Amino acid sequence: MCQTLMKSILLLLLFPVLAMAQNDLQNTSIYKPVNKELYDTIAKLDSLFFAAFNAKDLESAMSFFSEDLEFYHDKGGLDDYKVTREKLTLLFNNNRNTGLHRQMVPGSLEVYPINNYGAVQTNLHRFCHKENGKDDCGTFKNIMIWQLKDGKWKVTRVVSYDH
């Protein structure tokens, strides 16, 4: 009798927790683009930018940035366009033979419109290179603010974090 009572009390105590967990699972939604055309545009631009990055093509990579760029990095701080160019130059020169490359984590890209400005992109991406003969990879979080001005898309702000 005592054991049955204990089970009943335990079940009564657990019921609200289980109900809340079920509700949380139902409220978790899979990302669906608000604007598919905008999503496709930013996805394509991201792909082109990082194709230039992976090719270590400085001029092409820099062409995606606005000259008033602000690049926030959780470890490196705030950089402007000029410093970003200098850092990419150094990064590319130091990694000519390391296989440095970036890949978007599949399914992580989200794009939201910014009214009268452009779009915000969030994603996870993975950077890899060879170090001491072994792959050295890390997955990091990224936010890019894209401005549509005079028919051209440019990145005006980058926040790179969780390194």
C-alpha positions in Angstrom: 0.0 0.0 0.0 2.7 2.4 1.0 4.7 1.7 -2.2 1.6 2.3 -4.4 1.0 5.6 -2.6 4.6 6.7 -3.2 4.3 5.8 -6.9 1.1 7.8 -7.2 2.6 10.8 -5.4 5.7 10.6 -7.7 3.5 10.4 -10.8 1.5 13.5 -9.6 4.8 15.4 -9.1 6.2 14.4 -12.4 3.1 15.1 -14.5 3.6 18.9 -14.7 7.3 18.5 -15.6 6.4 16.0 -18.4 3.6 18.2 -19.6 6.0 21.2 -19.8 8.6 19.2 -21.7 6.0 18.1 -24.2 4.9 21.7 -24.7 8.5 22.8 -25.2 9.0 20.2 -27.9 5.9 21.3 -29.7 6.9 25.0 -29.5 10.4 24.3 -31.0 10.1 25.1 -34.7 12.4 24.4 -37.6 13.6 27.6 -39.3 11.6 28.6 -42.4 12.8 31.7 -44.4 10.5 34.7 -44.0 11.4 35.6 -47.5 12.7 32.8 -49.7 14.1 35.1 -52.4 16.1 37.0 -49.8 17.3 33.8 -48.2 18.5 32.5 -51.6 20.2 35.8 -52.3 22.1 35.9 -49.0 23.0 32.2 -49.2 24.4 32.7 -52.7 26.4 35.8 -51.5 27.8 33.9 -48.5 28.8 31.0 -50.9 30.6 33.5 -53.2 32.3 35.3 -50.4 33.6 32.1 -48.8 34.6 30.7 -52.2 36.9 33.7 -52.5 38.0 33.2 -48.9 38.8 29.5 -49.5 40.7 30.5 -52.7 42.6 33.1 -50.6 41.6 35.7 -53.2 41.9 38.9 -51.1 40.5 41.3 -53.6 37.4 39.2 -54.3 36.8 38.6 -50.6 37.2 42.2 -49.7 34.7 43.3 -52.4 31.9 41.9 -50.3 32.7 44.3 -47.4 31.5 47.9 -47.1 34.2 50.4 -46.5 32.5 51.3 -43.2 32.8 47.7 -42.1 32.8 46.9 -38.4 34.1 43.4 -37.7 33.6 42.2 -34.1 35.5 39.1 -33.0 35.2 37.7 -29.5 38.9 37.1 -29.2 40.3 39.8 -31.5 38.1 42.7 -30.7 36.8 45.3 -33.2 38.4 45.9 -36.6 37.5 48.2 -39.4 37.8 47.6 -43.1 41.5 48.5 -43.3 42.5 46.2 -40.4 40.3 43.4 -41.7 42.1 43.6 -45.0 45.5 43.5 -43.2 44.4 40.5 -41.1 43.0 38.6 -44.1 46.3 39.3 -46.0 48.3 37.9 -43.2 45.9 34.9 -42.7 46.0 34.0 -46.4 49.8 34.4 -46.6 50.3 32.3 -43.5 48.0 29.5 -44.7 48.9 29.1 -48.4 49.8 25.5 -47.8 47.7 24.5 -44.8 44.4 23.8 -46.6 42.6 26.5 -44.7 39.0 26.5 -45.7 35.5 27.3 -44.4 32.3 25.3 -44.7 28.8 26.4 -43.7 27.3 23.9 -41.2 24.4 22.4 -43.1 21.0 23.6 -41.9 22.4 26.4 -39.8 21.9 29.4 -42.1 19.0 31.8 -41.1 18.3 35.0 -42.9 15.9 37.8 -41.7 15.0 41.0 -43.5 16.0 44.4 -42.0 13.4 46.9 -43.2 14.8 49.7 -45.3 18.3 48.3 -44.9 19.0 44.7 -46.0 19.3 41.5 -44.1 20.8 39.8 -41.1 22.4 36.4 -41.5 23.2 34.0 -38.7 24.9 30.6 -39.1 27.5 28.2 -37.8 30.6 27.6 -39.8 33.5 25.3 -39.6 37.1 26.3 -40.3 39.8 23.7 -40.9 43.5 23.7 -41.7 46.4 21.3 -41.3 48.6 21.8 -38.3 51.5 19.4 -37.6 50.1 17.1 -40.3 46.7 16.8 -38.6 43.3 18.5 -39.3 42.7 21.3 -36.9 39.0 22.3 -37.1 36.6 24.5 -35.1 33.0 25.4 -35.4 32.0 28.9 -34.6 29.0 31.2 -34.6 28.6 34.1 -37.1 26.3 37.0 -37.7 26.6 39.2 -40.8 24.6 42.3 -41.5 24.1 42.9 -45.2 23.1 46.3 -46.7 21.4 46.6 -50.0 22.5 50.0 -51.4 22.3 51.1 -55.0 21.4 47.6 -56.1 24.5 46.1 -54.5 24.8 43.9 -51.4 27.7 44.6 -49.0 28.5 43.3 -45.5 28.6 46.2 -43.1 28.9 44.4 -39.7 30.2 41.0 -38.7 30.1 39.4 -35.3 32.2 36.3 -35.0 32.0 34.5 -31.7 32.1 31.3 -29.6 35.8 30.6 -30.5 
